[in-house]
Structures are given as C-alpha cells and as structure tokens.
C-alpha cells in the first residue's frame, strides 16, 4: 500500500533497505536537480564532513548510504539515494534527504516528488510519496524528508523545508565545512589532513644533525660563482669645446679681431708697397710712393715739366665768360 503523505506526516518503515527517489519534470529554463543526504548525530549535526553524501562524495565511508545517480524515466528525471537502515551506525539518529537546484530556484521546477521504495522488492509499488512544493519560490535547496530512528525501527517524515542560499547554506547549518574556492559554486567538504607516517618501533629515533657541506675533490670543479661587482652608471655630460692652439689659429673664431693676412690686406688700411689703397692720393716715387698708379678720384701727381702743347678742350657755352 502506497502512502500519499502531507507535510509533517510520518510513516513507519518495515523495509531494511530503502531507496529514496527524487523525481521531477525537466524542460526549458528548469534548473538541474541533485539529490544528497546528511547523516546527523545525537546533536543533530554531522559528526564529520564524511557524513555528507552528494555528487562529489557519492558514498559514505560506512558503505550504508550511497548515491545511485540520475536516470530518465519516461518524461521525468530521477536522482536516487539508497540506505541500508540495518547497518547504519548507532550514533546516527537522522538521515536528511535533500534536493538542490543548480541554475535557478524551485519555483521553476514542476512535479517535484520524493518516493520511497523497498530496495529488496523488485518492481514493487512505492511505500510512500510526498509532493514537495516550495513555500516562497526562492528556495534553491529543500529538505524533502528524513529517515529517523524510533525505538528499534525507522520512520520517514515528510518535511519540505527550504533554503534560499543553496546546498552550501544548508550543509553549513548542519556542520559541514564548505570549500570556499574562488569561481566554484559547488560546496566541497574541506580536505582531510593526510595521516602522519608511522614511527618505526625498533630503536630510538636517530638524532637529527646539520648535514655537512659536500667535499669537493682537487679535480672536481666547484660550482660557487663569485659575486659580480656592481657596474657604475655612466655619467652623461656635454662635450667640451675643442682647445685653441697657443699661436694664431689658422681660422679664427667668430667675433674676434681678424689678423690681416700677409698676402691680402684688409680694406680701409694703408696699402703695402706695390698696391695703392683705394681712395687715397698716391705719393710720388721720390717721396716713397710707387708713382705708377694713382688712387681713384684724385689727379695724378706731377712727375715732370708741363706739356707746352697742352690745350683745354672746347668749353660749352656755360663756361664762356660774358
């Protein structure tokens, strides 16, 4: 007989191995659903991170709770958690059956139902089912139900409690250490520390000493490299002007008085012998001049007696006396 359950109701279980099947209808925009389980101790918290069975840790170390994985059944998808109730440790009082949504909230998930089967009976009708409906629509994780001890037996209770912070928030509330890796939204139990290597029983532990430096033979090249000295930074400076010779330079610098060359006199100065200066009267040869060439604009000097045949040229009317 199948029990249709309401929220908060419970039903006793006679089966020793129970298969909890989470079923929903996929579609466009529907988030992916995952089933998981948390094994709680007497204080309603996990005893360690190993008590969290989910897609990254699909089997409990005791081997009594494990995840079977997803299947397609007709138009629906399923994800299943199976539990051997007869072998669950006595320190475990409750087993939460959880559904989590990846990529959206449960308001976009249709026909979400959890069904309980007797895993030892093939093709049997479900023992009970519960249609899980979110209360606010913003839930991203739901506790669909729980398996809990009552006396010497087990019962199943329909819950439907929601969490808006996903499977990470739900697992943290029950004592799971969640890995906060950057860029990962999947909760991961914190890695367990590696066990220390066993200490040998025979004899006391050898005393530790500082290792001696390796001995280098006479024919073996050493690998010690000498320190390289720091290279000075070259100083940047402007070049100095070229030094001037002690004597008169062959080409004087601009802005300084020029020395007259011996071959060509400067303009405006007395001419040496043989080359009269322009604009000055020429001295007769007897007075020390050349007597050969007169300066421009001056009558040539008289060097001898006047010519008796010299006559003035005809004068114009303006020069004839009246």
Buried (B, 14 or more C-beta within 10 A) or exposed (E): EEBEBEBEBBBEBEBBBBBBBBBBBBEEEBBBBBBBBBBBBEEEEBBBBBBBBBBEBBEBEBEBBBBBEBEEEEEBBBBBBBBBBEEBEEEBBBBBBBBBBBEBBBEBBEEBBBBBBBBEEEEEEBBBBBBBBBEEEEBBBBBBBBBBBEEEEBBBBBBBBBBBEBBBBBBBEBBBBBBEEEEEEBBBBEEEEEEEEEEEEEEEEEEEEEEEEEEEEEEEEEEEEEEEEEEEEEEEEEEEEEEEEEEEEEEEEEEEEEEEEEEEBEEEEEBEEEEBBEEBBBEBEEEEBBBEEBBEEEEEBEEEEEEEEEEEEEEEEEEEEE
